């Protein structure tokens, strides 16, 4: 309200109860240690609705170093937080769908040669979590009878801008042979 007396206590009472202690401790720490304050928090509006706020502040001190005030800004980041949560839920649904269907996801950065494999893709190929994944590594786990054919299929699909899908055998580190079905398509820049 326009005539509301604005105090630090009033501000803290607007902060969501689960965030209140953290925000108070962080603000006090920032003042005592002469560091900038930078936090995200939930606030409860008088109508009961919840909003996310990013707050940044800086303390000002007297000649003896005693804090006099903190000034700062607050920005409503509710839409960004909602988008982050929606993305997180979408990624979790995708993960569950891939695992439920025994599928793994991979992404190959052609310029660097680096590959990203989802956890389930690593499981399919029986590789350790910390394995450095490159296209050359991928080719190395393919059975030697299939390796050239798969490399040619992928390169032709990239050159022709077509989808590829094929089956091939891979060899796990323990020497066992397994069949894999792979599907992929390229993404291209303007050139």
C-alpha positions as CSV (number, residue, x, y, z in Angstrom):
1,X,0.0,0.0,0.0
2,X,1.2,3.6,-0.6
3,X,1.3,4.4,3.1
4,X,3.0,1.1,4.1
5,X,6.0,1.7,6.3
6,X,8.8,-0.1,4.6
7,X,11.3,-1.8,6.9
8,X,13.7,-4.6,6.7
9,X,11.3,-6.7,8.9
10,X,8.4,-5.9,6.5
11,X,10.6,-7.1,3.6
12,X,11.6,-10.3,5.5
13,X,7.9,-11.1,6.2
14,X,7.2,-11.0,2.5
15,X,9.9,-13.6,1.8
16,X,8.6,-17.1,1.6
17,X,9.1,-18.8,5.0
18,X,11.4,-21.5,3.5
19,X,13.7,-18.8,2.0
20,X,13.6,-16.3,4.9
21,X,16.5,-17.6,7.0
22,X,18.8,-17.9,4.0
23,X,18.0,-14.4,2.7
24,X,18.4,-12.9,6.2
25,X,21.7,-14.7,6.7
26,X,23.0,-13.8,3.3
27,X,22.2,-10.1,3.6
28,X,23.8,-9.9,7.0
29,X,26.9,-11.8,5.8
30,X,27.2,-9.4,2.8
31,X,27.1,-6.3,5.1
32,X,29.5,-7.8,7.7
33,X,32.0,-8.9,5.0
34,X,31.6,-6.0,2.6
35,X,30.6,-8.2,-0.3
36,X,27.7,-7.7,-2.7
37,X,24.4,-9.4,-2.0
38,X,23.0,-11.5,-4.9
39,X,20.2,-13.9,-4.2
40,X,17.0,-15.4,-5.7
41,X,14.0,-15.8,-3.5
42,X,10.3,-16.5,-3.4
43,X,8.0,-13.8,-2.0
44,X,4.4,-14.0,-1.0
45,X,2.2,-11.1,-2.1
46,X,-0.7,-9.9,0.1
47,X,-3.2,-11.7,-2.2
48,X,-1.3,-15.0,-1.4
49,X,0.3,-15.4,-4.8
50,X,3.9,-16.4,-5.1
51,X,6.5,-14.6,-7.2
52,X,10.2,-15.2,-7.7
53,X,12.6,-12.2,-7.3
54,X,16.3,-11.7,-8.0
55,X,17.8,-9.3,-5.5
56,X,21.2,-7.6,-5.7
57,X,22.5,-5.1,-3.2
58,X,25.6,-3.3,-1.9
59,X,26.4,-2.0,1.5
60,X,27.6,1.5,2.4
61,X,29.7,2.1,5.6
62,X,30.7,4.9,7.9
63,X,34.5,5.8,8.2
64,X,34.8,3.2,11.0
65,X,33.4,0.5,8.8
66,X,30.0,0.2,10.4
67,X,27.3,-0.6,7.9
68,X,24.9,2.4,7.3
69,X,22.7,1.1,4.6
70,X,22.3,-1.3,1.7
71,X,20.9,-0.3,-1.6
72,X,19.9,-2.6,-4.4
73,X,17.5,-3.7,-7.0
74,X,14.9,-6.4,-7.2
75,X,13.7,-8.0,-10.4
76,X,10.7,-10.2,-10.9
77,X,12.0,-13.5,-12.5
78,X,8.8,-15.5,-12.1
79,X,8.4,-16.2,-15.8
80,X,12.0,-17.3,-16.1
81,X,11.7,-19.7,-13.1
82,X,8.5,-21.1,-14.5
83,X,10.2,-21.7,-17.8
84,X,13.1,-23.4,-16.0
85,X,10.8,-25.6,-14.1
86,X,8.8,-26.5,-17.3
87,X,12.1,-27.4,-19.0
88,X,13.3,-29.5,-16.1
89,X,10.0,-31.4,-16.1
90,X,10.2,-31.9,-19.9
91,X,13.7,-33.2,-19.7
92,X,12.7,-35.6,-16.9
93,X,9.8,-36.9,-19.0
94,X,12.1,-37.3,-22.0
95,X,14.6,-39.2,-19.8
96,X,11.9,-41.5,-18.5
97,X,10.5,-42.1,-22.0
98,X,13.9,-42.9,-23.4
99,X,14.8,-45.3,-20.5
100,X,11.3,-46.9,-20.7
101,X,11.8,-47.6,-24.3
102,X,15.4,-48.8,-23.9
103,X,16.7,-45.9,-26.0
104,X,19.6,-43.6,-25.4
105,X,20.1,-40.1,-26.8
106,X,23.4,-38.9,-28.4
107,X,24.6,-35.6,-29.9
108,X,27.7,-35.2,-32.0
109,X,29.4,-31.8,-32.3
110,X,31.0,-32.4,-35.7
111,X,33.4,-29.5,-35.5
112,X,35.0,-30.6,-32.3
113,X,34.4,-34.4,-32.6
114,X,33.0,-34.5,-29.1
115,X,29.9,-36.4,-28.4
116,X,27.3,-36.3,-25.7
117,X,25.6,-39.5,-24.7
118,X,22.7,-39.7,-22.3
119,X,23.2,-42.0,-19.3
120,X,21.1,-44.7,-20.9
121,X,23.1,-44.4,-24.1
122,X,26.2,-45.1,-22.1
123,X,24.5,-48.1,-20.6
124,X,23.6,-49.5,-24.0
125,X,27.3,-49.2,-25.1
126,X,28.5,-50.3,-21.6
127,X,30.8,-47.3,-21.2
128,X,31.9,-45.7,-18.0
129,X,30.3,-42.4,-17.0
130,X,33.7,-40.5,-17.3
131,X,34.6,-41.9,-20.7
132,X,35.7,-39.2,-23.1
133,X,33.2,-39.6,-25.9
134,X,34.2,-38.7,-29.5
135,X,33.2,-39.9,-32.9
136,X,36.4,-42.0,-33.1
137,X,35.5,-43.7,-29.8
138,X,32.1,-44.4,-31.1
139,X,33.6,-46.1,-34.2
140,X,36.0,-48.0,-32.1
141,X,33.3,-49.9,-30.2
142,X,31.5,-50.9,-33.4
143,X,32.3,-54.5,-34.5
144,X,35.0,-54.4,-37.1
145,X,32.7,-56.0,-39.7
146,X,30.3,-53.1,-39.4
147,X,32.6,-50.1,-38.8
148,X,33.2,-48.9,-42.3
149,X,29.6,-49.4,-43.4
150,X,28.3,-47.3,-40.4
151,X,30.9,-44.6,-40.9
152,X,30.0,-44.4,-44.6
153,X,26.2,-44.4,-43.8
154,X,26.6,-41.5,-41.3
155,X,28.8,-39.4,-43.6
156,X,26.6,-40.0,-46.6
157,X,23.5,-39.0,-44.6
158,X,25.3,-35.8,-43.5
159,X,26.4,-35.0,-47.0
160,X,23.0,-35.8,-48.6
161,X,21.1,-34.2,-45.6
162,X,19.1,-37.4,-45.1
163,X,18.0,-39.4,-42.1
164,X,20.0,-42.5,-41.4
165,X,18.8,-45.6,-39.5
166,X,20.6,-48.9,-39.3
167,X,21.4,-51.8,-37.1
168,X,25.0,-52.9,-36.3
169,X,26.9,-54.9,-33.7
170,X,29.0,-53.4,-30.9
171,X,31.6,-55.0,-28.7
172,X,31.5,-54.2,-25.0
173,X,34.8,-54.0,-23.0
174,X,34.1,-57.5,-21.7
175,X,34.2,-58.8,-25.3
176,X,30.5,-59.6,-25.5
177,X,28.8,-58.7,-28.8
178,X,25.5,-56.8,-28.8
179,X,23.1,-55.5,-31.5
180,X,22.2,-51.8,-31.6
181,X,19.7,-49.9,-33.7
182,X,20.7,-46.3,-34.4
183,X,18.9,-43.4,-36.0
184,X,20.0,-39.8,-36.5
185,X,20.0,-36.7,-38.6
186,X,22.2,-33.7,-39.2
187,X,21.6,-30.1,-38.4
188,X,23.2,-27.5,-40.6
189,X,24.4,-23.8,-40.5
190,X,23.6,-21.4,-43.4
191,X,26.5,-22.6,-45.4
